[in-house]
């Protein structure tokens, strides 16, 4: 019966991923099958925490997040939880030795979102670390399957890739983050001063992150390389689209990649992967 409960819990994480993120779901399905469940589990955990601080405005979000955090560590220590998202997450944490420092860093970034403020470079980097870089490191622990030497080798590049993805999310969601949630993440940037010059400065930073992250993708284990490359190409396509528009337009609309375009990108990625052109 315990194995059946594990399957139910993991199914909940998969459903959560599929319903919340088309692009992330496509990336996971492009990984070797053995990686699907633990990556769904990580996404489900991250998504639920993010949902608390981004969506549940009519509730005491600080209390909900504190309870979620307490139940997370309890699940990891007991190796079971009746919350299916936390149960599937603890399965991944305990099997792949995901360190609690990464989990703590992620949850701290979620706590930062409870009280939005003007970020400086130090707090911005701390937020990026917790909200994106350590999530990439959790996935990397799964991909390396206990090979710590491989993990340490790829760690810096995985962090840069996660940072690139998050900064693109910040650009894409700038309008909603500021006007709906009162957040402006880029350091020292006031929304009324966001112009083409400041946008270009952010884009140069993202481009450098991407270049470093791509080097890491090339050295990933074989069963993971294609799936991570799919996510890279999706985000780079989104980045390219954002680059082509003025700063004023970024503040007016949320830039998207249509689903048909996403599927076309996967086909392109597949042939590049097969021909060793990554």
N, C-alpha and C positions, 0 to 999 in steps of 0.2 A: 504493500500500500504506500510505503514511503516513496518508492520510485514513481508511482502514479501521481502523488502529490507534487513531486519535483516537476513532472511533465506539465501538470496543470499550471504551476507557478511560471515555468518557462514560457508556456503558451501565452500567459498574460503579458509577459514582457515583449513577446513577439507581436501580439496584437497592438500593444501600446506603440511600438516602433512603427508598425505599418500605418496606423491611423494618424500619427503625429508627423511623420516625415517620409515622404515619397523618396527623396534623394538618399537619405540614410538607409532606408530599406533596400534600395537598389544596390547600394554599396555593400551591404551585408550579404545579399544574395550572390554577389560576385566573389565572395570569399569561399575558400574550401568549406565544405559542409560542417566539419568538426568545430569550426570557429563560430558558427551561427549562434548557438544558444548563449555562450558567454558574452558575446557582443550585444545581442538583444538584451541580456540581463543588465549590462552596464548602461545601455541607452535608456532602458526603462527606469532605472534608478535616477539617472541624471534628469530625465524628463519630468519625473514626478516632483523632484526638488525644485526644479525651475518653474513648474506649474504653480507651486505654492506661492512663490514670490511674485510671479508675473500675472496671475489670474484671480486668485481667491481674495478679491478686494473686500468682500462683504464679511470676511472672517478675520480672526486674529492671526495674521500670517506669522508673526514672531512665535506665537505659541505652537502653531502647526509645524513650523520648521524645527523648533526645539524638540517636539515630540517625534518628528520624523528622524532627526539626528539620533536621539536616544534609542529609538527602535532599530535604527541601522546598526549601531554598535552591539546592541543586544542580540540581534540576528546573527551577526558575525561570530560573537562569542559562543552563543548557544548552538550555532549551526542549524538553526531553524527559525522560521517566523510564519505566523498565520497571515501576514501581509504577503501576497504572492510576489509582488515586485521586490520586496526586501528579501524574501526567501531565495528567489532566483539570483539576486545580486550576491548574497552571501555564498551561494554555491560557487560563483565565479571567483570571489575574493579568496575563499579558502582553498580552492583547487589550484589557482594560479599565483597564490601568494602576493596579491595586490596589497601594497603597504597602506597602513592606516594613515600615514602622513599625507598621502595623495587624497584619501577620502576626506580627511580633516580640512585640507586646503580647498577642496571643492566646496564643502559645506560652508566654509568661512566666506567664500565669494558669494554664495547665496545669501548669507547674512548681510553682506555689504549692500545687496540690492534692497534690503528692507528700509534703508535710510539713504536714499540717493543724495549725492553731493558732488561738488566739482572735483574731479580727479586731478592729481598731479602725476608726474612720471612714476613715482614710487608706488602710489596706490593703484595706478593703472596697471603696472606690471604685476602687482600682487593679485589684482582681479583677473588678469589674463592667465596667470599661472593656475589659479584655482578653477576658473570657469572653463578653461579650454586645454591648457597644456597638460595638466594632470589627467584629464579624461583621455587624452591621447596616450599617456603613459599607462593607464589602466589597460587600454586595448593592446598596447605593446607587450605588456606582461603576458597577455593571452597568446599573442602571436609568437612570442619567444619560447613559450612552453617550458619554462624553468631554466632556460639557457641564460644565465645572468650575464655572462660575458657579451653575448649578442645584444642583450637589453641595454647594457651600459654603453655599448658602441653606438646604438641607434637612438639612445635617449635624447641627446641634444637636437637632433634633426626632427624627431617626433614632436618635440616641444615647439620647434619653429613652425612646423606644419599646423599644429593646433592653434598657435597664435595667429597665423595667417587666416585660418577659417573664421576665428572669432572676430578679428578686425573687419573682415568683409561683412560678417553679420552686423557689426556695429554700424557700418556705412549703409547697408541695405535697410536696416531698421531704425535709422536715425530719427525719422519723423515720428514713428510710433513710440520709440523709447522716450523721446523728449516730451512730446505733447500729451501722451497717454500715461506715461509712468514717471515723468519728471527726471529722466536720466540722460546724462551726456557723458559718455565714457572717455573720449579722447582727452589726454591731459591738457589742462589749461584752455580748452576750447569751449567758448561760449557759442551757443547755437546761432546767435545773431551775427557772429563774426565768421561763420563758416563760409568760405569762398573758394574759388578755384585754386588759389595758391595753397591754402591749408589742405584742401582735398588732395592736391598733387603731392604734398609732403607725406601724407598718410599712405598714399598709393606706393610711393617709393619704398616705404618701410615694409609694406605688405609684399611687394615684389621681391625684396631681399629675403623675407621669410620663406616665400615660395621656392626660390632657387635652392635654399638650404634644405628645405623639406623634401624636394624632389630627389636629392642625393640619397636621402634616407630610404625613400620608397624603392630605389634600385637595389638596395641591400637587404630588403625584407625577405623573410622566408617565402618560398615559392607559392605556397597556398594562400598567401595574404596579399601578394604584390598587386595582382590585378584588381582586387576589391578596393584597396587603398588608392590605387591609381585612378579608379573610377571617381572616387570622391574628390581627388585632386583636380581632375579635368572638369568636373561639375563646378567646383568652387572657382577654378581659374576662368571658366567661361562666364560665370557670374561677375567676377572681378573685371574681366575685359568689357563686359556690358556696362558696368558702372563707370569704368574709366572713360567711356565715350560720351558720357553725358555731363553737363555742367553741375556745379554744386547746388545750384538753385533747384534743379530737377530732383536731386537726391532727397531734398527736403519736402518734395511734393508727392512722391510716389514710392512704392516698394518695388524694387526691381526684382523680376523673377525670370526663371528659365522654364518655358512651357514643358509639359510632360513629354510631348512628342520629341522635343529637342533633347531631353534627358535620355530617352531611349536611343536616339541617334548617336549621342555621345558614347553610350555604352558599346555600341557596335564598333565605332571608331577605336575605342580603347581596346576592345577585344583583338582586333587585327594588329594593332601596334604591339600588344602584349605577345601575341603569337609569333610575330616577326622580330621580337626582341628589340623594338624601336623605342621603348620607354627610356 
